[in-house]
Amino acid sequence: MLVHGNQAWRLVVHVLLALIFFPLTGLILPGAGLAIVCGDENSDPLRTDRLLQGVRPLISSLVGRESQFELTGTVHIPISGNVQTVEIQAVRYDNESFDLVLTHQEYAVSLRRRADVTALGLPKHGKVFVGRGEVASADRLSPQKIWERLSSPRSALSTALPIINLLSLGDLDATVRAMLPNARVSYDSKADSWLVHGNATVTVPAPGETTVTVGDTVVKLKVVTKVAVPVAAEHWPGMTVVQLERGELERTLLRGLRRTGEILQPSSLLTSPVAEARDVPHGRLIWVEGQRVALLHGTPEEIGKAHGQLLHEESLRCIESVLYAFGTVNTIRTGTWFRHDLEAAYVRLAPHIPERHKAETKALAVALDLEPRLVEVLNVFPELFHCSGFAVFGSATKDGRLYHGRVLDYMTTIGLQDAATTFVVQATGQIPFVNVGYAGFIGSVSGMNVEAISLGEMGGRGEGQWDGVPMATLMRRALEECRTLEEVKTLWTASPRTCEYYYVFADGKTNEAVGVSATPQMLQFIGPGQSHELLGDGISDAVVLSAGSRLQELRKRVTEKHGQIDEQTGTWLMSRPVAMESNLHNVLFVPADRVLYIANASHKRPAAEMPYVKLDLRELLKSHSVESPQASGP
């Protein structure tokens, strides 16, 4: 579905952060990876002065000392092996008004803010989003002290804020010189450049012009303090105007950029969260080898409330990743307002969502202090997921036991790993199950119930075909309602479906598995050993689903290890390159034992390169205070 979404996301967010933070953290902060501009006690004072004179206009403008300035330049950023180039123009007119223009071969953004109106123009789509009215003070995009609103303690970039405040209020030169003892700078007379902290090269062709190079990333900036008269924010000849609430427009952009800072430069609050157990009525949060496990029980309302209470901050981070960070980039990519897309999808999907799920979502929203409609709409976001999967058993495995592998490949760059949570749910009147998911979402994309039924999905094409049951809702219904593989197949057959999806369903009680190809118009079950035009020749006692080179590699591995597969080999089957760089989580289900092995992505490594944690569903259910229904199988 989002074939180019990851590329667009990485490009836009890297450019914005390079523009806003890179010149400052690269030239000023001793702890931010580069160090300040000069500091060798034996360095030539004239060279030091020339460097300071060259970068002073840039620093002065970026820290807010200049009421007006125009900054132009280019950013060259390597992404997926290719250097992407973006042209920049940023103009500050006063404390309330600015223009920002980013232009790339495929994407273009033009943001205009005035005292009473904000406009986001997308020239390549011929569309502009215009908002008027008041904006909450915490979400304002006004230039004055915007650093404070963009700063988050969950981002390492927040370490820049105290220095920025010093530079903006005091003697700029004196503040920089006071930091000199911490710097490591060497001057290259041949190149007329400075090597900062051993990895950044700084050149100043003229006062107000600065080039910073780190590896293949090159930022070239020029700043002047004379600006032209601003164009009216509403003036967009030939472009289609879409009216928005100004509060929503500015909130989306500011929170999206702030969340992006957390994702790309996380602080220890995200990389090493405090593993603190919590208890609330109808819920308990525990940690198992660094992974969150939420134990929930009760009515839909009780489960939703406990979910929000136990995982309040994690849910908000997840929602901000989707609605604001990803939402901004998706809007730039498609030319349509992301929340409008979700709203349109939800209107068509809502009639097919069980009332018990709606009640749970509303209770979750109340616990998070968010409008229920917003959380309901966001819960259809998993309609965009992509994946791989397999099930092997009988002659294919070392002990004849069924092993069901599930690979979730989807945009680790939007930071969902910060909200990764495994849910053990005992809903009143439903089959208890485990759901490998994310705080703030109640649907399932990877799960297993106490009846030894396990499920995983793989997204295909057909985005926009939403007159049916959302995929994540259908998956959860199967976990709650189905005790046999035949019941799962009947549920899919009887339900109106959305888009194009592929699934692996397994039943550990009977050592059965089936692959599924599903669209709104067609449903095909692919048995073990059965050949398929998209999947290749059948493999005995195996169901293997993926695409392209990943499918070829997975088939090769299953064939080579046929008859030898166990837990260790099962997790190896899901290693790179079967799992993509964007691999969010991997799960190996052993449904006969009601055991699963889970790996979640970190900020630097995909799930396939992270340790697996073993969870025993029956033991977790016993550890919780609620009696669970007796499973029908062994």
N, C-alpha and C positions, 0 to 999 in steps of 0.2 A: 504493500500500500504506500508507505512513505519511502519510496525508493531513494530519493535524494534528500530526505529530511535530515538525516544525520550530518551530511556534508554541509547543508545550509546552516544547521544549528551551530556546528563547530566554527564555521567561518564567521558568522555574525558575532557570536559571543567573544571569540578571541579578539576580533577587531575592536569591539567596544572596550574590553578590558585593557587591550594594548594602548588604546587611545587615552583612557582615563587613568589607569594605574601604572602602566609600564614606565612612563617617563619619571614618575615620582618615586616609585619603589626602586627603580633601577639606578637613579641618580642620588637618592637621598638616604634611604633607610639602610642602616648597617645590618639589620637582622632580616631583611627581605630577600636575600639571595644575591645582592650585588654589592652594596655598600655605598658610601657617599663619594662625592666626586674627586676629592683629593685629600692627601694626608700623609704622604711620605715626608718626614721631617727634613729630608735632604733635597726635596724637590725644588725646582726653580720657582721662586715666588711669582716671576713674571708669567710663567706658563700657568701657574695656579690662577692668577688673576685673569688671564685670558680665557681660561676655561669657565671660570665663574661669570665673567662678563657675557660669554656666549650663551650659557644656559639660564642666566638670571631672568630674561624676559619670559621664557617658557615656564619656569617654576613660579614666577610671580603671577602669571596669568592663571595657571592651573590651581594654585592654592587660594585664589579669590582676591588677591590684592588689587587686581585691575578691574575697574568697573566696566570697561569695554576692551575687547580684543578680538582679533580674527586669527584663527589657527588653521593652517592648511598643511597638507602633506600626504604621505602614502604609508601604508602598512603592508609589508610582504610577509606572509605567514605560511609555513609549510603545513599542509593538511593532507593526510592520506597519501603522502609521497609526492604531492604537487604543491608548488608555491603559488598561493593565491594572493592577488594584489587588490587592495581596496584604496580608493582615493577618499580623502577626508577634508571636510570644511566645517569648522565650528566657529560660530560668531556669538559673542556675548554682547548684548546691547545695554542691559541694565540688570538690576537685581531680580527682575521678574521675567526677562525676555531673552531668548536665544534662538539660533538656528543650528541644526546639526544635519549634515548631508554625508551619507556613506554610499559610495558607488563602486560596484563590482560588475564584472562582465555579465553575471546572471542575476544579481540582486541589487536593488537600490532602495535606499531609505532616506526620506527627507522629513525631519521633525522641526516644526516651528512652534514656539511657545511665546505667547504674549500675556499680559496681565489678566486678560479676560477670556482667552481662547487658546486651545492647544490643537494642533493638527499633525497627523501622521500621514505623510504622503508616500505612496508606492508607485513611482513613475512607470515602472515596467508593467504594472497591472492597470495603469490609468485610473487609479482609485485613491481617494483620500478620506481618512477618518477624522472628523471634526468634533471636538467636544467643547461645550461652554458651561460656565457655572463655577461653583465652589469646589475646592478639593481639600480633603482632610490634610492637616498640616504635616502629618507623618508621611504622606504619599505625594507631596508636591514635588514637581520637577523644576521648580524655580532655581536658578543658578546659585543664589546665596546660600552658603553652608550646605550645599547638596552632598558634600562628603559625609556629613553626619548621618544623613538619611540613607545613603548607600552603604554605610559601614555596618557590618554584622559581627558580633563576637564569634560566630561560627565560621568566619573566614579569617585566614591568616593576613589578609589585606587590611584588617582592622588595626594592625600594628602601625599602619601608616598614619592613622588619624591624629595621635598626639603630636607627631612631627609636623603634619600639615597645619595643625592649629598654631604651633610655634612659628612656623614660617609665614602664616597669614597674619599674625598679630604683632610680631616683634620685628627686630632688625634682621632682614633676610640674610645679608652677608654674614653678620655676626653669628647667627644661628647655625649656618652651614659651617663656618670656620670652627665653631665650638665642637663640632663633630669630627674634626680632622684626625684626632688621634686614633679613631676606630677604622680609618680607611686604609685600603691597600690599592694604591694607584701607581701605575708606571707609564711614563711618556715614551712614545715611539716617534723619534724625530723624523725618520724617513717617511712614515705615513701621516705625520702630524696628527696623531690621535692618542687617546688615553685608554689603557687597559684597566678596567675597573673590576676588582675582586676576582681577577683571573679569567672571567668568562664574558665580559661585556666590553665592547669597543665603542668609545664615544668620540665623535668628531664635531667640531663647531666651525663650519665654513665661514660664518659671519655671526655677529650678535643677533640673537633671536632665531638662529637656525641650528638645529641639533639633529644628529643622526646617531641612533643607538642600535648596535648589532649584537645579537646573542645567537650564535649558531646560524641557522638559516632565517631567523626572524629579524627583519630590518624595519625600524620605525624612523621615518624622516619627517620632521616637523619644522614649520616656520611660523612665527607669531609676530603680529604687528598690533599696535594699539589704536590705530585709526580704522574706523568701521564705516560702512555705507549706511544709508537710511534703510531700515528693515522693510521688507515686503509685507503686505497685510497677510495675516495668517490664513485668511479665508480665500486668498487669491490663488486659484489653481486652474487656469484656463484649460478646457478640454478634458478635465478629469471628473469622474463620477464621485460625488460627495456622499458619504455615509455618516449620518449623525449618531453620536454616542454620548453617553453621560461623561462629562469631563473627568469626574472622579474615577470612573472605571478605566478610562484611557490612561490617565497618569498613574494610577495604582498599578495597572498591568505592567507598564514600562519600568517604573521604579522598582517594584518588588521583583520583577523578572530579572533585572540587572543585579539587584542585591543577591538574589538566590543564585545567580550565575557565579558571583564571586565566591559564594560558599562552595559551589560544586567544583570550580576549577582550582581554588586555593583554600581547601578546607582547613580549619583549625583543629586542634586536638579535641574540641567538643564533638566533632563529627567523626574524626578518625579513631579516637579512643573514647567512646562514650562510657559514662559511668554505668557499670552493670548493676543497677540497683533494682531489687525486686519490689513490686508494688502490689497492693491488694485493695480492691474496691468491691462493693456488693456485686455479685455475679461475675467477677473477673479477677484474674491474677496474672501478673507479668513476671516471668522468670527468665533467667539467662542460662543458656547451655553452651558452654565453650565459646562465648562471645556472640551468640545469636539470640535474638529476642524470640520468646515463645509466649504468646498470649492465650490463656485458658479462659474461655467464655462459656457461660451457660445461662439458660433461662428463656424467657419469652423474647420475641424479636426486639421489643422496646428495651428490655433489660440488657440484652446482648449489645445493642447499639450504644446505649449509654455507657456500659462498662468499657467498650472499645474506645470511645472518645475520652473517657477519664484516664484509662491506662496509657494511652498513646496520643495524648493531646499534642505535644510538640512534634512528634514524628508525623502525625497526620497532617498538621499544618505545613510542614516542610514538603511533604509529598504533594499536597494540593498546590502549593506555590510552584513546585517544579513543573507541574502539568499546566495549570491555568495561566501562570504568569511567564515563567521562563520559556517552556516549550510553546505556550500559546503565542508569545510575541514572535518567535521565529517562524512558527507555522503561518501566522498572519502575513509575514514578509514573504514567505515562500509561495503562498497560494493567492494572496490578495483578498482573502475573506477574513472577517473577524472571527477568531477561533471560538470564542464562547457562543457566537451565533451558530457556528457549525454544530457544536455540541448540543445546543438547544434544539436545533432542527432535527438532529438525530434522536434526541430523547423523546420528542413529541411522537415520533413514529415507533420508538421502542417501548415506551411506557406501558401501552396496553398489554404487553406480553410479559411484564415483570410481575411476579407474585406480590400480593398485598403485604405478605409477611416481610418480604425484602424491602419494600417501600417503607414500612413501619420501622424497620431496623435502621435504614438510612436516615430517616428523619430524626430518630433518637440520637444517632451519631452526630448529626449536624447540630442539634441542640447542645450536646455535650461539648462540642467544639466552638460553640457560640458563633455559628455560621448560619446563613439562611438555608433552610432545607432544600430549596430548589437548586442552589448551587452544588451541594453535595450530591444530590440525585443526578444532576447532569454530568458531573465529573465521573461518576461511577460507570459511565458507558465508555470511558477512555480506553479500557483494555481491548476494545474492538480493533485497535491498531497493532496488536502484538504479532510478532513473527517468531518461529521456533523450529526445533527438530525433535525427533523422538524415536524410540524403538521399544520393542518388547521381545524378549528371548526366553525360551523355556525348553523343557523336555530334552531332546538330543543336543540342543544348542548350548546348554549350560552344564556346568561341572557336576551339579547335584540334582539336575532335573527341575529345580525350582524356577519360578518365573521371576525375571528381573525386568523392570520397566523403567527405562531412562527417559528423562524429559529435559530438554535444553531450551531455556528462554533467552532468546537473542533480541534485545531491544534497547537501544539508545542509553547506555550507561551514562552518557554525557548529560542527561537531564536529572541525574542525582537520585533516582528512585532507591538506590542502594542505601541511602540514609534512612529510609523508612522500612527496610526489609524486615518482615515479621512473619513468623509461622503461627497460624491460628489453630487452636484445637477447640472446636465448637460443639457444644451439646445443646442444641436448640430443642425446646419443648416439643415433643411429638415427632421429632426427626431423628434420623440416623446420625450418631456422632461421626465427625470427620476431622481431618487435618487439612489445612489449606495453606500452601506456601505462597505468601502474597506480600502486601504492602499496606502500612497503616493508612487508614482513610478510605480503603476500598473493601467492599464486602463480597464482591464476586470472586470467582476462582478461575485461575488459568493452569494451576497444578495442584492436584489433590488426591487424597485417598481416604476412604471411609473405613469404619470398623468392620464392615462386611467384606473387606479385602478387595474392594473395587478401587482401581486407580485410573486417573485420567490426565492427559496432557494434550495441548493443542498446538497447531502451527498455522499462522495467518497466511492467507493468500491474497487474491485480488478481490475486486467487486466492491470497493469502498463506496458507500452511499446506498447500498441495498439493505435498508434498515427496517423493513416492515416485517419484523419477526422477533424472536426471543434473543436478547443480547447473548453473545457467546459466553461471557463470564457468568451470566445468570443461568444459562442452560447447564454449564459445568457444575455450578453449585447445586442446582436442583438434582442432578444425578447423584452427587455425594450425599445429599439429604434424603433422597427418596428411593434409590435403587440398591437392591441386594444381590442382583445377578447381572451378568453381562447382557443377557437377553432383555432385561428391564431397561438397561442403558440404551440399547439399540432401539427399543420401542419408544423411549422418550424422544430420541432424535427423529424417529420416523413420524411421530405424531405431532411434533412441534414445528411451527413456522420458523424458518432459519434466516440468518442474515449473512450477507457477503459470501466469501469463499473461505472455508476453513478445512484443515486436515487434522485428524485426531488419532491418538492411540488410546484405546480402552483396554483394560486388562482385569481379569478376575483371578486372584490368587487362590481361591478355594478350589477352582476347577482347572487351573493352569491353562486358561484360555486368554487369547488376545485377538484384537482385530484392529486394522487400520480403517480409517474413515475419510472419504472425500465428500464434502458437503457444500452445497450452494443452496440458495432459496428454491431453485427449481429441481435439483438433483441430489440424490443421496446414494452413495456406493460404499459397501463394506468390502474390505480387502482382507481376506483370510491369510493365515500363516502359510508361507510357501507359495502364495499366489503371485504370478507375474502381473505387472501393470505397466502400461505404456509410459507413465511418468516415473515409475520407481525401478524399472528393470525386472530381470528374472527373479522369481521367488527364491527365498532362502528357507530351507526346512526349519520348522519350529521357530520362525522369526517374522516379525513385522518391523519394517524399517522405513521411516519417513524423514525426508529432508529435501534439499533442492541443490541443483548444480554440483559444484565440486565437493560440497559438504556431503551430499548424498553418496557420491562415488567413494569418498574416504570412509564414511560410516559403513557402507556395504563391504568395502574391502576389509575393514577391521572385524566386522561380525563374521565374515567368511573365514578369515585367518584364525580367529579364536573360537570357531564353532566347536562346541563340546567342552570348552575350557572356561566358559564365562562364569564368574562369581562376583561378589561385591567389588573386589578390587579391580577386576577387569571391566566390570560394568561402568565404574566411574571413569576408567581410562577411555572407554568408547566415546565418552562425551568431551574428551580433552580437545584442545586446539589441533587442527583447524576445523573439526566438526563443529565446535562452538566458535562463534564469531568473536571479534574484538569487542563487540557490544554486548557480550554475554552477561545478563543480569543475574540469573540463577540457574543452577543445575540441580536436578533431583533424581536419585535412584530409589525407586520404590521396590520393596520386597513385600508385596501385599499379603502373601501367605502368613508372614510373621508380623504383619502390621508395623513394619519397620521402614524407615526412610532415611536416606543420607542426603544432606542439603549443603550446597556451597553457594554463598552469595558474593557478588562482586564487591570489591573495595573501590576507592577512588582511583587507584593506579593499576589494578589488575582485574581482568575479567573473572567471572565465577569459576571457570574451568581451571584457573591457576590458584584458587584459594582452597584452604582445607575443607574437607567435608565433615559435617557434624551428624552423628547418628541420633535419631529420635525414635522412641518406641511409643506408638500411639496408645496401646493398651496400658502401658505403665503411666503415661501422662494422664490418661483418663482416671486411673486409680488414684493418682496423686491429688487430683482435684476432688473436692468434697462431694460432688454430685454423682449419684449412681447412674451408670450408663446402661442402655439396653443391652441385653445379651446378644452377641453376634451369633449368627446362624452357623457359621463355619468353624473349623478347628482353630 
